[in-house]
Amino acid sequence: MVVQERGSSRYMLGPRVLLLATSTWTPRTALAHRALAEELARRTGCAVRTGVLLVNEVVIIHHEPRPDGSRQMPEVGIVIPAHASALGKAITASAPRHRRRLARPRRCAA
């Protein structure tokens, strides 16, 4: 999401921010999703994460913590390889065929 300038300690927004900004996530869908995520977390007692597929990774854009009041780390902004997570596999499986090809890892990161 960010890129460090060469020979400097300064950072700037990277090209992936543009991809995220052009997704179909609008304030209206975000509000509707938050209500659904809260309800799902309440019913299941589990945390709920929502992510968007960005090439071959999933970026977590919403995290509804477990409703039990326990201490939890917020996960918004975490990047997960799509091929190595259940959320990534679910998003990839429901994506159009041309997007599925993009989500395949070219080479596994260590």
C-alpha positions as semicolon CSV with decimal commas, in nm:
position;residue;x (nm);y (nm);z (nm)
1;M;0,000;0,000;0,000
2;V;0,295;0,234;0,059
3;V;0,632;0,266;-0,108
4;Q;0,949;0,403;0,047
5;E;1,131;0,670;-0,152
6;R;1,480;0,560;-0,259
7;G;1,756;0,686;-0,034
8;S;1,507;0,841;0,208
9;S;1,304;0,754;0,514
10;R;0,990;0,902;0,356
11;Y;0,695;0,695;0,236
12;M;0,431;0,764;-0,028
13;L;0,112;0,591;-0,136
14;G;0,175;0,296;-0,362
15;P;-0,007;0,179;-0,676
16;R;-0,222;-0,070;-0,485
17;V;-0,409;0,215;-0,318
18;L;-0,539;0,312;-0,661
19;L;-0,668;-0,041;-0,716
20;L;-0,840;-0,036;-0,379
21;A;-0,990;0,308;-0,445
22;T;-1,147;0,189;-0,769
23;S;-1,324;-0,108;-0,609
24;T;-1,702;-0,112;-0,579
25;W;-1,695;-0,055;-0,202
26;T;-1,916;0,250;-0,141
27;P;-2,033;0,414;0,182
28;R;-2,376;0,257;0,130
29;T;-2,243;-0,096;0,088
30;A;-2,003;-0,041;0,380
31;L;-2,293;0,057;0,607
32;A;-2,503;-0,240;0,496
33;H;-2,209;-0,474;0,544
34;R;-2,131;-0,342;0,892
35;A;-2,489;-0,419;1,002
36;L;-2,468;-0,771;0,854
37;A;-2,123;-0,831;1,007
38;E;-2,239;-0,719;1,353
39;E;-2,539;-0,952;1,332
40;L;-2,327;-1,245;1,210
41;A;-2,073;-1,190;1,491
42;R;-2,354;-1,171;1,747
43;R;-2,520;-1,492;1,623
44;T;-2,202;-1,698;1,591
45;G;-1,991;-1,552;1,869
46;C;-1,702;-1,536;1,620
47;A;-1,507;-1,252;1,463
48;V;-1,611;-1,152;1,110
49;R;-1,363;-1,029;0,847
50;T;-1,436;-0,884;0,505
51;G;-1,167;-0,859;0,240
52;V;-1,121;-0,754;-0,119
53;L;-0,913;-0,941;-0,374
54;L;-0,620;-0,732;-0,498
55;V;-0,444;-0,930;-0,771
56;N;-0,328;-1,236;-0,569
57;E;-0,379;-1,105;-0,214
58;V;-0,673;-1,030;0,011
59;V;-0,680;-0,696;0,192
60;I;-0,897;-0,696;0,506
61;I;-1,124;-0,391;0,485
62;H;-1,357;-0,461;0,778
63;H;-1,315;-0,654;1,101
64;E;-1,600;-0,711;1,343
65;P;-1,453;-0,843;1,669
66;R;-1,597;-1,129;1,871
67;P;-1,886;-1,001;2,081
68;D;-1,754;-1,162;2,402
69;G;-1,565;-0,847;2,501
70;S;-1,226;-1,019;2,495
71;R;-0,917;-0,828;2,392
72;Q;-0,861;-0,854;2,016
73;M;-0,623;-0,707;1,762
74;P;-0,790;-0,502;1,486
75;E;-0,719;-0,665;1,150
76;V;-0,816;-0,388;0,905
77;G;-0,537;-0,339;0,652
78;I;-0,381;-0,682;0,695
79;V;-0,277;-0,839;0,363
80;I;-0,314;-1,216;0,326
81;P;-0,204;-1,429;0,027
82;A;-0,525;-1,537;-0,149
83;H;-0,399;-1,890;-0,215
84;A;-0,310;-1,951;0,150
85;S;-0,625;-1,849;0,336
86;A;-0,983;-1,967;0,357
87;L;-1,111;-1,613;0,295
88;G;-0,889;-1,581;-0,013
89;K;-1,002;-1,917;-0,149
90;A;-1,369;-1,828;-0,096
91;I;-1,333;-1,492;-0,271
92;T;-1,131;-1,646;-0,554
93;A;-1,381;-1,930;-0,603
94;S;-1,667;-1,684;-0,648
95;A;-1,468;-1,453;-0,879
96;P;-1,502;-1,458;-1,258
97;R;-1,266;-1,697;-1,438
98;H;-1,021;-1,426;-1,556
99;R;-0,984;-1,298;-1,197
100;R;-0,917;-1,652;-1,071
101;R;-0,619;-1,681;-1,303
102;L;-0,476;-1,354;-1,166
103;A;-0,514;-1,477;-0,807
104;R;-0,287;-1,777;-0,858
105;P;0,055;-1,727;-0,703
106;R;0,338;-1,705;-0,952
107;R;0,576;-1,820;-0,684
108;C;0,513;-1,877;-0,314
109;A;0,670;-1,626;-0,081
110;A;0,883;-1,760;0,200
